[in-house]
Amino acid sequence: MLGDRIIVDQDVAQGKPVIKGSRVPVEIILGSLAGGMEINEVAEEYGLEKQDVLAAIKYLRFLLDANMPRSSAELMRSLNYDVEDVRGFYLR
């Protein structure tokens, strides 16, 4: 899925994820969107297709899903809290 549009190559952009066939880093695309640019504006600015910009958003979602705890209890545990149940947690 992401490999169709997003690649990581140590010889391109210092190994950062980029849009395949370009040297445009995903972080630049996401930063442009965060700065208020519209998807079509970003695509036009960097000579990309709309689907490339959408792939950058999907890539971010993939990273977040892969790194986020699956529950509030897991999140609290990752922050070094003892979680006995959903009503109480204590700092270790």
C-alpha positions, 0 to 999 in steps of 0.5 A: 500500500504505502510502498506504491507511493512512499519509499525509504532509500538511504541515498535519498533525503538522508533515508527519510520517507519520500514520495516515490519518484521524487525527492519530496520528504513526507515531513515536508508534505505534512508540514505544509498541510499543518501550516494550512495548505490544502491538499491540492495546493501541496500537490501543485507546489511540489509537483505531486499528485493528490494521491501522493499527498494522501499517501503521506497522510496515510503514512502518518496514520500508519506510524501513529497506529503502530506506536500508540498504546491500544488502550488508556491503561496501556498509555498510563503504563507507558507513562510509568503509572501502575494501573489497577483498573480504569478508576485508579492509577498510581505513579510508580 
